[in-house]
Amino acid sequence: MNHLGHLYLARSEGQLMAGAFLGDFVKGTLKGDHPPNIETGIKFHRAVDAFVDSHPIQRQSINRFDPRFRRYGGIICDVVYDHFLARHWATFHDQDFLSFCRDAYQSILDEHHSLGESATMTITRMQEYGSLESYPTQKYVYRTLERIGERLKRTNPLDIAFEEFVTNKQALEADFLAFMPSINAFAIEWLRANAEPQKS
């Protein structure tokens, strides 16, 4: 899952959300350089990625793509599943989507001292441009796949992957809806076993 999915699964817990966001920026062994709940959020991000990558429904989604896109199928699914999460937000979360987005930015920025320059710059830009708020739109899918493709060093077809999304949209949406009970159950159980209650 992309940014929205990780933030949603962190259950609106401030430091866990910051850590879940940092999961894309912090690599390697964690050595206590961040507050405990932020490191837990980073571990949670990694656990979610491993769960998603090994799940048969994601594999089913990837197999729907033309063979030339399957090497990048996990990336495409991350973006597309977040799009569907935003589209079906009211089914999965009690909080209004736009309010959640505003609160998520603030929760992460409240931990700016632990984010590092790159993550701080990214979340600040996301807030400025309303990036999370754009997730329900197909333009988000198109632009995000294009930007990821530009960042990858290897030549890739992500600049035209939007066509695969459009062609398979109905089936991918059905995959996403079938997948959500599994990832929700995994997240709840993982956080119950690993996350300490946060102070109010």
VEXMAR-789632 format. One record per residue (C-alpha): residue in three letters; x, y, z. Coordinates in steps of 0.5 Angstrom, whole numbers, plus 500, padded with zeros to 3 digits. Layout:
residues N
ALAXYZ...
END
This chain:
residues 200
MET500500500ASN502507499HIS502513504LEU495513505GLY494506507HIS500506512LEU497512515TYR490509515LEU492502518ALA496506524ARG489508527SER490515527GLU496514533GLY501520532GLN507517533LEU505511530MET503515524ALA509519523GLY513512524ALA509509519PHE510515514LEU518514516GLY518507513ASP519509506PHE525514508VAL529510514LYS532503511GLY536498515THR537496522LEU533500527LYS538502533GLY534507538ASP535513534HIS528515534PRO523515540PRO520508541ASN513509538ILE516512532GLU521506531THR515501532GLY511505527ILE517504522LYS517496524PHE509496523HIS510499516ARG515494514ALA511489517VAL505491513ASP509491506ALA511484507PHE504482509VAL501485502ASP507483498SER506476500HIS498476500PRO495472494ILE490477492GLN496482491ARG499477487GLN492476483SER492483482ILE499483479ASN497477474ARG491481471PHE497486468ASP500485461PRO507481462ARG511487461PHE508491467ARG508485472ARG515486474TYR512493477GLY506490479GLY507491486ILE508499485ILE502499481CYS498496486ASP500500492VAL498506488VAL491503486TYR489500492ASP490507496HIS486510490PHE481505492LEU481506499ALA480513498ARG474512494HIS471507499TRP474511505ALA467512509THR466504509PHE473503513HIS474509517ASP469513521GLN472520520ASP471524514PHE476523509LEU479530509SER479531516PHE483525517CYS488528511ARG489534515ASP490531522ALA495526519TYR499532516GLN499535523SER501528527ILE507527522LEU509534523ASP508534530GLU514529530HIS518534525HIS524533530SER525526529LEU523526521GLY530528518GLU530533512SER528529506ALA521526510THR520533513MET520536506THR516531503ILE510531508THR511539508ARG510539500MET504534501GLN500538506GLU502544501TYR499541495GLY494537498SER497530496LEU493526500GLU486529498SER488528491TYR488520492PRO480519490THR482522483GLN484518477LYS489524476TYR492521482VAL494514480TYR496517473ARG501522476THR504518482LEU505512477GLU509517472ARG513520478ILE515514481GLY517511474GLU521518473ARG525517480LEU527509478LYS534509475ARG532503471THR528504464ASN521502466PRO514502463LEU510506469ASP509512465ILE504508461ALA502504467PHE495508467GLU492504461GLU493498465PHE489501471VAL484503466THR483496463ASN483492469LYS480498474GLN473494476ALA477487477LEU482491481GLU477494485ALA474488487ASP481485489PHE482491493LEU475490497ALA476483498PHE483484501MET481489506PRO479485511SER485481511ILE490487512ASN485490517ALA485484521PHE493483520ALA494491522ILE490490529GLU493484531TRP500486530LEU499493533ARG496489539ALA502485540ASN507490538ALA505497540GLU505501547PRO499505548GLN501512547LYS500518552SER495523551
END
